[in-house]
Structures are given as C-alpha cells and as structure tokens.
Amino acid sequence: MQLLPWGGKITSESLRFFSPIVIWTIFEPTERNHHVLYSALMDYYKVWLQLTDQATEENDTTKVVRNREAQHRYLTWRAEKDPGFPLLKKLIGESHAKDLVTEFLFEGVYSLGSKSFLDYFPEYARDDGTVNKKRSMIGKSFEARPWDATGEFIGGKDAG
C-alpha cells in the first residue's frame, strides 16, 4: 500500500468486481515506480501460475453454472460501463469500438450467457427501457482503499 498507493476515486458499483488485492494506483512515471509496478505484476503472475498448477477441474454443475454466470455478469458490466469506450468511439467509430469491446476486450458477453445488462442491473433502467449511461447510480465513491491490510472491507454499509 505504501509503494502503490490507492489511485483515487472508484465507485462502489465497480468495486464489487475487485479483489482486496487489486492494484488501483496512480503515480509519477519514474523508473523506480515502473520497477515497483513491474515487481508487483510479476508477484501476481507467479501466484496465478501456482494457482493454475494446483487447479482441478470443477465437476459440480451448480458451481460451474454459478461461476459462468458471475463471469458473464462481470463481462456484461464491463462491456456497458467501460470507461475507455468514449475514446475508442472517437478513434475508430462507434461500430468498431463496440466490436472491440464485446468481441475482444470482454469477449464472452454474447457466448457465456443470454442475460442483458438490465437483467443484471435493473437499477440502470430508464422509463423508456434503455440503459441510463451515468457512470454511477448507487452507493458511493471511495477515495481511499476500502479494505484493511487483511482484506476485510471497511468501506461501510452503503458500498455496492
């Protein structure tokens, strides 16, 4: 936390998809900071490799379905709420940007499930049935890391 300080405001809506060990930081682009970030990334990668080596195939159909739906829910959220979409739209046009987001960055939106964004997140429905495009609808934003050093959430009840 001292080497990679919290990177600023994040909504409780987005926070529900993050792990307590997320790297959410903004810092000056110095050689030292690049080294710190690279080292953290390599530590994450090594642990990920260890976990994949220990992984076993899940045969419980209920768990597989639950995990697939959770992944689809996340992909659906990200495809709709990706903060880079407006920039992509300006650079390559709306159609190509939408394809890039749904077919590459968050591939699986159309293949892992059939629920829509509003099925998962009905609080975003407008009276006309379209999606409210506001970045945040519920909860609050967190300016500081909302977990303690042990990973316990300390952000309060009104977090997503």
N, C-alpha and C positions, 0 to 999 in steps of 0.2 A: 504494500500500500504506500510505503514511503517512496519507493523507486518509480512506481507507476500510479500517481495519484488519480483519483476519480476524475473523469473527463467532463464533468458538468451535467447539466440537466438531462434527465431521462424520464419519460412518463411512466407511470405505474402500469399503463396498458402494455408498453413494450417490456417493462421489467419482468412481467410474468413469464417471459420466454428465456430469461437469462439465468445462468447458474451463479451462485455466490462467488465463484472463482473467475468470473468474467473479467477480461481486461477491457476496461472502458476508460480510456485516458486521452489526454491532450497534453503534449509537452513540446518544448522547443526542439527543433530538429538538429540536435548536436550529435557528434559521433558517439559520445558516452550514452546518450539516450537511445540511439539506434542499437547500440550494443545491449543495453538493458532489455529493450523490447525483443530483440532477436533471441537473447538468452531465455526470456520468459516463453517465447513461442517454441523454442526447442524443448524446454521443460514440459510444456503442454503436449507437444508431439511425442516425446518419449513415453509419457504416461499413457497417451492414446494408443501407442503401439503395444505397450504392456497389456492394456485392457483388451485390445483386439486379439492378442495372443491367448488370453485367458477366456475369451468369449466362447460360449457354447450356443448351438442353435436352439432357439426357443420353439418348443413344440406345443405349448399351451395356446390353443387357438384364441382364447379370450384375450390373453396378453398380446398376441400378435395383432389382433384387430384393434385393441386399445392403443397400442404403440403406433400403428399405421394411422389411426385417426388423429392422434396427438401430432404426428408429423405433418399430416395434411392440414390440420388446423393452423400450425405454425407457418407452413408454406403459403396458405391462403392469406393469413395476416400480412406476411412479408410482401407477397405479390401485390396486395392492395395498398399497403402503407409504406412501401419502400421510399425512403427519403431522397434517394438518388433519381427517382423516376422523372421529376420535372426537368432535371438537367439532361438526362438521356433523351427525353422528348424533344428538347431544343436541339440537341446534337444530331439525332438520327431520325426524328419524326415519331409521331405517336404510335403508328403501327409497328415499326421496327423496335421501338422501345418496349412496347407491350410484349412482343415476341421474345425479346432478350430477357425480360423479367420472368415470364412464365415458362419459357422453354429452355432456359439456361440457368439463370441465377437461382430460381426457385422451382426448378423442374420437379414435377410431381403434382403440381396444382391440379392438373387435369387427369392424371393417371392414378393417383393414390386414393381418391375419394370423389364423391359427387356433391358434397355439400358446398354451398356458396358461402361467400364472406358473411352475408347477412344471416345465414343459418347459424353460423358460429358466433357472430357478434351482432345480435339484433338491436343493440343499443345505438348502432350507427344508421338504422333505417330512417329515411326521411318519409314524410307523408306520402310522397309520390312513388315510394318503393325503391328509390335509388339510394346509393350509399352517400352519407354525409362525408365529405372529404376533409373535415377538420382533423388535424393531426392527433388531437387528444380530446376525448369526450368525457372520461370519467377519472376518478382518482385524483392524484396529484403528481407533481414532478419532483424528482429527487435531485438536489444539488450536490449531495454527498453520498458516499457508499451506504446503501441501506442495509448492509449486513455487518455483523461484528466479525472479529477475527476467526471465530469458529464456524461461520456460515449461517448463524441464526439471523433471521430477518428482524430488524429493529426499526423498520420504517413506519410502523403504526398501522391501525386497522383500515384506514381508507386507501391503502395501496391495492391496486387492481387485484 
